Amino acid sequence: MTTIEKQLLASPRNHRYVLTVAAIVLILLAWSLSAVSFKDVNQNGLAIALNILKGIVHPDLDLLFSVSKQSVLYLLVQTTAIAFLGTLVGAVLSVPLAFLAASNIMPKPIAWLTRMLLIMIRTIPALVYGLMFIRVSGPGPFAGVLTIGLTSIGMLSKLYVDAIEELDKKVLESMTSIGCTTFEKIRYGIIPQLFSLFLSVTIYRFDMNMREASILGLVGAGGIGAPLIFAMNSYKWNQVGSILIGLVILILLIEWFSNKLRSKLVQG
């Protein structure tokens, strides 16, 4: 008998643990499947689904290629602007919050309180923030920017904190030993370690915010979501097809570009 076989036979048996986990997963799966129901799927629903497909195949080309304020192109540019500006606001505000939440830099009580604040921010869905900001600033793109900025803080700060807590302290200790000032340690010791990671995470969040900005239009926070829901409620399926085609193409382009940029950052 080989050494590997002996080690395999000597390994602890976890049959009870595996069976328990498998039973829990099966129970949760059965519980989830109980919510699946096709009793409300009738002939009208199937007809609507078919009309949506027809609208995608035969879109409204005038809406898709015109340059008016009601066109798909203008609405996509507006949605991109909301996502970009909101991501920028969230990224800037996340940096000081991330340093306050980093336990290797700040005292434990301050880091704990800041983390609790970030958890509270992440708990509330983006649509709820959108409805709140619409009441404050009125419907429009500005409410969308505020919503995207606030929701971005929750995720970006968490990922920034993870990067800060993995800093190589030996670099800072060596800079201290040669008499570097605090500004020099931040400029030449901390920023080079964090910049590429922060930028990569921010680009990834912008990719997510494009989808968030599209959804926020449904509650009146600007972007392409509002015309989409209006077209669906009016059964204008060719307009729905035009909006969906434009949205899919834009998301694919942004995802391709962001993946390229993030790969270059990771590779240095």
C-alpha positions in Angstrom: 0.0 0.0 0.0 1.4 3.4 -1.0 1.9 6.4 1.3 -0.9 8.3 -0.5 -3.4 5.4 0.0 -2.5 5.2 3.7 -3.0 9.0 4.1 -6.3 8.7 2.3 -7.5 5.9 4.5 -6.3 7.7 7.6 -8.2 10.9 6.7 -11.2 11.7 9.0 -14.6 10.6 7.8 -17.1 13.5 7.5 -20.1 11.4 6.3 -22.5 12.9 8.9 -21.4 16.5 8.1 -21.8 15.9 4.4 -25.2 14.3 4.8 -26.4 17.1 7.1 -25.3 19.8 4.6 -26.9 17.9 1.7 -30.2 17.5 3.6 -30.3 21.3 4.4 -29.6 22.2 0.7 -32.3 19.8 -0.5 -34.8 21.2 2.0 -34.0 24.8 0.9 -34.3 23.7 -2.8 -37.7 22.1 -2.2 -38.9 25.2 -0.3 -37.7 27.5 -3.2 -39.4 25.3 -5.8 -42.7 25.6 -3.9 -42.8 29.2 -5.0 -42.7 28.3 -8.7 -46.2 28.4 -10.1 -47.4 28.4 -13.7 -51.1 28.6 -13.0 -51.2 32.4 -13.8 -49.4 31.8 -17.2 -52.3 32.0 -19.6 -52.8 32.7 -23.3 -52.5 36.4 -22.9 -49.1 36.1 -21.1 -47.7 34.0 -23.9 -49.0 36.4 -26.5 -47.3 39.3 -24.7 -44.0 37.4 -24.6 -44.3 36.7 -28.3 -45.0 40.4 -29.0 -41.9 41.4 -27.1 -39.8 39.0 -29.2 -41.4 40.5 -32.3 -40.5 44.0 -31.1 -36.9 43.0 -30.7 -36.8 41.5 -34.2 -38.6 44.5 -35.7 -37.5 47.5 -33.7 -38.5 51.1 -34.2 -35.5 52.3 -36.3 -36.5 56.0 -36.1 -36.4 55.8 -32.3 -33.2 53.8 -32.4 -31.1 56.0 -34.7 -32.5 59.5 -34.3 -30.8 62.2 -32.2 -33.7 63.8 -30.4 -34.2 64.0 -26.7 -36.7 61.1 -26.9 -34.3 58.9 -28.9 -32.6 55.7 -27.6 -29.2 57.2 -28.3 -29.8 60.3 -26.1 -31.3 58.3 -23.3 -28.4 55.9 -23.3 -25.9 58.8 -23.1 -27.9 60.2 -20.2 -27.9 56.8 -18.5 -24.1 56.5 -18.9 -23.6 60.0 -17.6 -25.7 59.2 -14.5 -23.7 56.0 -13.9 -20.4 57.7 -14.4 -21.0 60.7 -12.3 -22.6 58.6 -9.5 -19.6 56.2 -9.5 -17.2 59.1 -9.4 -19.0 60.7 -6.4 -19.2 57.3 -4.6 -15.5 56.6 -5.3 -14.3 59.9 -3.9 -16.5 59.7 -0.8 -15.5 56.1 -0.2 -11.8 56.8 0.2 -11.9 58.6 3.6 -14.6 56.2 4.8 -12.4 53.3 3.9 -9.5 54.6 5.8 -11.7 55.3 8.8 -13.0 51.7 8.7 -9.5 50.1 8.4 -8.7 48.5 11.7 -5.0 48.5 10.9 -4.9 52.3 10.7 -7.7 53.6 12.9 -8.5 52.7 16.5 -10.9 49.8 16.9 -14.0 51.8 18.1 -13.8 54.3 15.2 -13.3 51.4 12.6 -16.2 49.5 14.1 -18.6 52.5 14.0 -17.6 53.3 10.4 -18.1 49.7 9.4 -21.6 49.7 11.0 -22.4 52.9 9.0 -21.3 51.2 5.7 -23.4 48.1 6.5 -26.4 50.3 7.0 -25.8 52.0 3.7 -25.5 48.6 1.9 -28.7 47.3 3.5 -31.1 49.6 1.8 -31.9 48.8 -1.9 -31.1 51.3 -4.7 -34.8 51.7 -5.6 -35.6 52.8 -2.1 -32.8 55.4 -2.2 -34.2 56.5 -5.6 -37.7 57.0 -4.2 -36.2 59.0 -1.3 -34.0 61.3 -3.4 -36.9 61.9 -5.8 -38.9 63.3 -2.9 -35.9 65.5 -2.0 -34.6 66.8 -5.4 -37.5 66.0 -7.6 -37.6 63.4 -10.5 -34.8 63.5 -13.0 -31.1 62.6 -13.6 -29.9 64.4 -10.4 -31.8 62.0 -8.2 -30.2 59.1 -10.1 -26.7 60.5 -9.6 -27.3 60.8 -5.8 -28.7 57.3 -5.7 -25.9 55.8 -7.6 -23.3 57.7 -5.5 -24.8 56.6 -2.2 -25.2 52.9 -3.2 -21.7 52.9 -4.6 -20.2 54.0 -1.2 -21.4 50.8 0.5 -19.6 48.4 -1.9 -16.6 50.5 -2.8 -15.7 51.3 0.8 -15.9 47.6 1.8 -13.5 46.6 -1.0 -11.3 49.6 -0.4 -11.0 48.5 3.3 -9.9 45.0 2.2 -7.2 46.6 0.1 -6.0 48.9 2.9 -5.8 46.1 5.4 -3.6 44.1 3.1 -1.0 46.9 2.8 2.6 45.9 3.0 3.7 47.6 6.3 7.3 46.8 5.7 7.4 49.5 3.1 6.1 52.1 5.5 8.5 51.0 8.3 11.5 51.3 6.0 10.3 54.8 4.9 10.0 55.8 8.6 13.5 54.5 9.3 15.0 56.8 6.7 13.1 59.8 8.0 10.2 60.2 5.5 7.4 62.6 6.4 3.8 61.5 6.6 3.0 63.0 3.3 5.9 61.2 1.6 4.8 57.9 3.1 1.3 58.4 1.8 2.6 59.6 -1.6 5.3 57.0 -2.2 4.3 54.2 0.2 0.5 53.9 0.3 -0.8 55.4 -3.0 1.3 53.2 -5.3 0.0 50.1 -3.5 -3.6 51.1 -3.5 -4.1 53.1 -6.7 -4.4 50.3 -9.2 -6.6 48.2 -6.9 -8.9 51.2 -6.1 -9.2 52.0 -9.8 -9.9 48.4 -10.8 -12.7 48.2 -8.2 -14.2 51.5 -9.3 -14.3 50.4 -12.9 -16.1 47.2 -11.9 -18.6 49.2 -9.9 -19.2 51.5 -12.9 -20.1 48.4 -14.9 -22.6 47.5 -12.2 -24.0 51.0 -11.9 -24.9 51.0 -15.6 -27.5 48.4 -14.8 -28.6 50.2 -11.7 -29.0 53.5 -13.6 -31.2 51.7 -16.2 -33.5 50.3 -13.4 -33.7 53.6 -11.5 -35.4 55.2 -14.5 -38.4 53.1 -13.6 -39.0 55.2 -10.5 -38.3 58.5 -12.3 -34.6 59.0 -11.5 -33.6 59.7 -15.1 -32.2 57.4 -17.8 -33.7 54.9 -20.1 -35.8 53.0 -17.6 -38.8 55.4 -17.7 -39.3 55.3 -21.5 -39.0 51.5 -21.3 -41.8 51.1 -18.8 -44.0 53.6 -20.6 -43.5 51.8 -23.9 -44.4 48.5 -22.2 -47.4 49.9 -20.5 -48.6 51.3 -23.9 -47.9 47.9 -25.6 -45.5 49.6 -28.1 -43.4 46.5 -28.5 -41.3 47.9 -31.4 -40.2 50.8 -29.1 -39.5 48.3 -26.4 -37.3 46.3 -28.8 -35.4 49.4 -29.8 -34.7 50.4 -26.2 -33.6 46.8 -25.3 -31.3 46.5 -28.3 -29.6 49.8 -27.5 -29.3 48.9 -23.9 -27.8 45.5 -24.6 -25.3 46.9 -27.0 -24.2 49.6 -24.6 -23.8 47.2 -21.7 -21.7 44.8 -23.8 -19.4 47.6 -25.0 -18.9 49.0 -21.5 -18.3 45.5 -20.1 -15.7 44.7 -22.9 -13.9 48.1 -22.3 -13.9 47.7 -18.5 -12.6 44.2 -18.6 -9.8 45.3 -20.9 -8.9 48.2 -18.7 -9.1 46.2 -15.5 -6.9 43.4 -16.9 -4.2 46.0 -17.8 -4.4 47.4 -14.3 -4.0 44.0 -12.7 -1.1 43.2 -15.0 0.6 46.5 -14.0 
